Structures are given as structure tokens and as C-alpha cells.
Amino acid sequence: MTSRENFQSFIPAESTIPELTLKAVLVGALLAIVLGSANAYFGLYAGMTVSAAIPGAVMAFALLRPFKGTILEVNIGMMGAAAGTALAAGVIFTIPAMLLLEAWTEIHYLETTIVAALGGILGVLWMVSLRRALIIKTDLPFPEGVAVAAVLTSTVGDSDTKKKGNPGVSGIWLFIGAVLGALLKFGQVGLRAIEGKLHGVINIGRFNIGGGDNDGLFYGGVATSPALLGVGWIIGPRIASFVFVGGLLGWVIIAPLITLAIGIPTPITSGEITDAMAMAGGNFETGKYIWGFYKIWEDYIRYIGVGAMVVGGLWTIFKLRHNLADGIREAVTGIKSGQVQAKKRTDQDLNFKYVFLMIGVLTIPVFLLYVWISNEWLVSGVMAVFAILFAFIASAIAGYMAGLVGSSNNPTSGVTVSVLLLTCLILLGFGVSGSVGAYGIALLIAAVIACCAAISGDVLQSMTAGQMIGATPSKQQFAELIGIVAAAPVLALVVSALHQAYTIGSTNLPAPQAFLMSGVVRGVLGGEMVWPFVLAGMVLAFVLVLIDVPVLPVAIGIYLPFTLAAPIFCGGVIRFITDKKIKKHYGSDEGEQASEWELAIKQTEVKPKERIIRTGLLFTAGLIAGEALTGVIVAFIIIAGINIVMFEFSPALPGLLLWLFVALLIFYIPLRELYGKGK
């Protein structure tokens, strides 16, 4: 792999073009508010958030184009959007749980704004120190960062850098991928004309285990998502396989054993029955089994993933200790010598002296916030220091996982659960437990760290894209801070308005992630936590470390629904076959092969073998971009109250056939010249 230390960016480090301008900052702040608000609603409604890096880049380009915005100005606008939407995820995972735990009767505007702002700013500041360790000094793929860079260089970049010579790969493949991804996603979540998942359960008979006579059931499924195929293709077969192994462990091995031991849960309430029917196209008899597997995953399996994430995250930080130490050493050297400027423009972070000073100063408002929440001075002092330090660990773990599988698939809620677990355990040590007041204290303390961790994934994806196109890191980091400051006060208003309009926790706004957080708090402080499963995940992680298997990809696979792990694996398999075809036709010259980063932005003098990979990168980046954009558009349609749904229970087979067609295109389009030659 080519060293990222000497990576030749799209805009050379020696070149200077307009970047951190007033118009770019204003566009970033506007997009942070608009897309952050949309993400808040979408997350409360659907239980998932959409990374705004790609939609933000496209929208920033559209807004800045009349003003002749450069590629680096568009990138600054995208940074603000990414920071605002990431902050929305941190807020909606935790703050609504205050209502579900009855600690609040309504959203408290001031507390919510302060929590979001402190957590967001802390996240950006810690990312300054983590940027080089996670982006430059690792080989993490950052699939959405690659996609954003491909989008920017294939659209905006043409107007900034006119290069002569052999034309590279046409940007038309990016456009075609985006259209296909958008159409399929809109048909799934907008029109609901086709089902976005296909899953089922098979019964192999009844078995008497430990005196209980239960069905032997196996679950399988796949989300027919073009973007997840694209993610799998970009990250490659190795990481995709580890994610899939985690999915197999959780869903195909452990879950069936639990059903044998205790039986499969069945839906009881009207809402649960409706959900079960929706999972099987209106067929309740099949749907109740699928619903039962998801219930087992929610109550047990994903806590195994959480346990594995805790150990895997700490192990990852330990393995990165030299990178982190180098970064801190560089920072300290710079502080002592008074050096502000880095050697080149594309390696200039915000001044480390002021960054670490700000992190230290933030301890004071965090401490005062905790005193305000708990009225406990000693507890608040300990938790403020814990929050500042653990925010670093949580950011590093969340950022690393985003580097593996992308921001949209990054299980930030798993990191939040880990933070909540540790917060609750510390509070238990101080004798805080069992009351509604204690629940609220635990949640708001953890919420600051959750917002910090949520920021890290999107910010690192955006910083990666900036590194590839030749942005100045310090200016990107400043744009992120502007996005946080702009979005935090508005998000509190949005969540409050949504609660008044739809009621958080109702069928109109189910807030599934907030329910998970409230369950964790009740479980730990109320003494009902499923600790055996958390410990099992930790033991599993230790075993994986011993046999030298990457822990975090496996933990992600256990934590995510199996329907997400499966298409990522399928994308990885397609990439594996593609690489085999390339090797067979062109031979192996690993030393000369350009990296994914280089191919994503390369415009000219593209070798035949590189053209295949770049075509695939552009097409899969388009699929990711189209799906992400459509997710935002559908969020606005839902907010506007426009009903365009075609079916209550949409058919699954057409979606599967279209998805298989897209998978075939991912294989054929990059290799079409080889097949055209009859090779």
C-alpha cells in the first residue's frame, strides 16, 4: 500500500485556492441545521440515521455553484453538514430516553442544547488529535470518505483542475450508480412499492432441551440495499467477511440456541403484531417468528456485540498506541517550540496548544452541568473527568469503526451503550441507583460522551475525503465547530417540536434507539441487566485477540441486524471475484498497484487495471451517494406530511430481483472491457 504520509492529493499541497470563505461557512451552517433536523426526525421515526457527508457535498455544490465555489469551499460546506447530522444522532439516542424513563415530562431546551454543544465541541477537539493516527497512519478504508472524494472530484473538481492527457474514467458511472441507488431506495422507503428486506425462518423440528420442548429455528435475511453492496465492494472481501462472521455468530448460531433454551418470543401488543406482519409482507404466521428473532437480538444478542466492542475498542486503541503517542509527541513538540505551521498545508491541524487547552477548559462547564443535573459535587467532579477522558476513548472506537464500514453502518448506538454501562456502574459505586432521578443523571452524563462519539465517525469520513482532495485540516476542523454551534440550539427545538406533534415513544415516533438506552439504564441501575451476555461478548473478544482475528468487524456484525451484514459480505464477494479476474488477466504487481485513495481521485493516465478499479469505485460510490441522498429526501417528505406510500405491505421479490441486477452490474461494469475482448 502507498504511504498516506506522502499521498498526492487532488489539489496539491503547494496550491492555494479559496477554501474557508464566508459563503462556504454559511452554507455549512445552513446545511448543519437543515440536514441535522431531518436526521433527528428520521432517527426517531425509523431508528436509523443517514450520514450527511455525501448529501452534504452534493447540496453544498448546488448552493455554491452560482457563486463559483471551489472544490475546497464545497468541502467546507460538507463539513458543517456532516457535523450537524452526526450531532443529531448523539442527541436522539439519549435525550428522548429522558421522557421514556419519566425523568422529564417534556424536552428541556437549555439542558439539551448545552449537552449537545459540549459533546459536539469535545468530539471535534479530540478528533484533531486522532486525525493522523486514524486516517494517515492506518490502512482503514473509510468507504464513505472514498465515495465523497469520488463525488467531489468527478463533479466539482472538473471546474477547478483542468488536466491534459489521457482521459481517465468517465464520471458517468458515478451518475449512473447514484440514479440506480436513488431509484431503488425511493421505491423501498419512499413509495414502499418494493420491500427493502427479504428474510425468513425455517423450522427443523421440535427438540427437548433441559425439559423444554421448543422449535429448532434458523433465521436468514438480506437487506436489498445497493449502498451496502457498494460498501462491501469498497472495504473488500477481508473486512466484509469478518463482519459477516459476526452476523453468523449472533444470528445463525447463538440466536437459535436461545430459542431452543427458552422458546421464541411472540408479539402480543397491537403494535408488535403490526410490526410482525410488516416483516413478512402481511403474513403473521411467518412474521411472528422473524419478530421473535429480532426480539432475541434486541434483548440478548446485541449485548454480546456491545461486550465485544468494549474489549475490541480498547484493544484497537492499544494497538494504535504508537500512532497516538506519535501524535501527542508531535503536539507537545509543537507546543514547546511554539510551532504553529505544519510542514505542508494539507497536514496543518488546529493549534494543538489551544486544542488541549480547550479540552481542559471544557472540564469546567461539564462539571457545572453535572452539578446542575445531580446536585452532587463529588460525583460531578469524578464524572466530569471521566467524561473528558472517556470521550477520547469513545471517539477513537467510533472513529475506527466508521473507518471500517462507513458512518451510516457504524453502530454508534453500541458505543453509546458501552458508555452508559460504564457511567451507570460508576454511579452505582457512588450509591446512585434505583430511582427516576438516578436514571436521568446517568443518561445526561452519558449523553455528553454519546454526542462526542457520534461526531467522530462522520467527521473522520469527511476529514478523509478532505485529505484525498487536498483540503486544509485546520480549516475543516473550524468548519465542524461552526456546524456544531449552529446545529445544537436548533436540534433541541426540533426534538421538542417533534415530541409535541407526535409524542416520542408512540407508534408515530417510536424512537427505538432511545428505548434501547432507557432499557440499559433501567437494567443496570435497576438490577436487571443481562450481564452474562455482555461478559460473553468480552470473552469472545479476548479469544479473537488471541487468535489474531480483528475484533471490531466481528463485533459490528454481531451488533448489527443480520440483514445489513449479508449485503456487505455480498459486495465483498463481488470484489474478491473482480480482483481474481484482474490478477488472472494482468498478473500480480502489488508493488505498482495504486491505492484505493489514488484511484478514487485519479483523473488521467489511468492504466487498464486501474481503470477497472476506478470504474468500480465510481459506480459503487454512486450507489452509496444515491441512497444517502434519497434517505434525506424521504425524511423531508415524511416531515412535510406527504403520503406517497403505495402498499401497506410491499412485495419483497421485485426488490430482490432489482438488487441482484445491481449486484450483477457491480461485477460487469468494471470488467466489461475484458468480456468485450472475449478474455
Buried (B, 14 or more C-beta within 10 A) or exposed (E): EBEBEEBBBBBEBEBEEBBBBEBBBBBBBBBBBBBBBBBBBBBBBBBBBBBBBBBBBBBBBEBBEEEEBBBBBBBBBBBBBBBBBBBBBBBBBBBBBBBBBEBBEEBBEEBBBBBBBBBBBBBBBBBBBBBBBBBBBBEBBBBBBBBBBBBBBBBBBEEBBEEEEEEBBEBEBBBBBBEBBBBBBBBBBBBBBBBBBBBBBEEEEEEEEEEEEBBBBBBBBBBBBBBBBBBBBBBBBEBBBBBBBBBBBBBEEBBBEBBBEBBBBEBEEEEBBBBBBBBBBBBBEBBBBBBBBBBBBBBBBBBBBBBBBBBBBBBBBEBBEEBBEBBBEBBEEBBEEEEBEBEEBBBBBBBBBBBBEBBEEBBEBBBEBBBEBBEBEEBBBBBBEBBBEBBBBBBBBBBBBBBBBBBBBBBBBBBBBBBBBBBBEBBBEBEBBEEEEBBBBBBBBBBBBBBBBBBBBBBBBBBBBBBBBBBBBBBBBBBBBBBBBBBBBBBBBBBBBBBEEBEBBEEEBBBBBBBBBBBBBBBBBBEEBBEEBBEBBBBBBBEBBEEEEBBBBBBBBBBBBBBBBBBBBBBBBBBBEBBEBBEEBBEEEEEEBBBBBBBBBBBEEBBEBBBBBBBBBBBBBBBBBBBBBBBBBBBBBBBEEEEEEEEEBBEBEBBBEBBEEBBEBBBEBBBEBBEEEEE
